[in-house]
Each structure stands twice: as structure tokens, then as C-alpha cells.
Amino acid sequence: MHLVDVSNSYSRKIQKELAQSSTHFIKIYTLGGTRIVYKKNQQKEELVLSNKVRKVTDEEIDFTLSKLTNLTKQDVDITKARDLVEIIINDSSN
């Protein structure tokens, strides 16, 4: 698996969100057909994994956590939907 930073392709959306929210950091990656949005603000970090074609796999979740945060699933709060996974990393997890 290989994470590809595609943030430049979304620069207008990123700048707009940074201006309108308390978020101070946003990066967007792809992992094959899965898109990963990584956001940080002062209270928490958030990873959102989405795939329009299929369910996000546990291997993708583990890989993303390992590469971007050095945490495991036991260290974070995970909410799964059909084609979306939201991972919340509270400030105390780091």
C-alpha cells in the first residue's frame, strides 16, 4: 500500500475550510480507491476514510493509522458506515 498526497488538487476547498473553521491543518491522501482526509485542530485530530465503490478495509485503517499517526485502533475512536470510516484522535491520545 502507498499513500499519495493529493492535497494540491483540493487546494481551494482546503483554503476555504481553513478560513471557515477552527481546523488549522488539512491534508488529503489517496490509498488506491480510498480517499483519506486528515484534519487537525487544537482539541483533536480526525481521519476520514471513504471509498465510493467498496467498504473501507481494516487493513486500510491500520495502514493509515500507522503511517499518519503511529497509533493503533485501540488508541482511537472509530465510527464505521458503509463506505466511510471516521477516526477521532483526542489530544490525550497523542
Stockholm file with secondary structure:
# STOCKHOLM 1.0

chainA/1-94         MHLVDVSNSYSRKIQKELAQSSTHFIKIYTLGGTRIVYKKNQQKEELVLSNKVRKVTDEEIDFTLSKLTNLTKQDVDITKARDLVEIIINDSSN
#=GR chainA/1-94 SS CCCEECGGGGHHHHHHHHHHSSCCEEEEEEETTEEEEEEECSSEEEEEEECSSSCCCHHHHHHHHHHHTSCCGGGSEEEECSSEEEEEEEGGGC
#=GC SS_cons        CCCEECGGGGHHHHHHHHHHSSCCEEEEEEETTEEEEEEECSSEEEEEEECSSSCCCHHHHHHHHHHHTSCCGGGSEEEECSSEEEEEEEGGGC
//
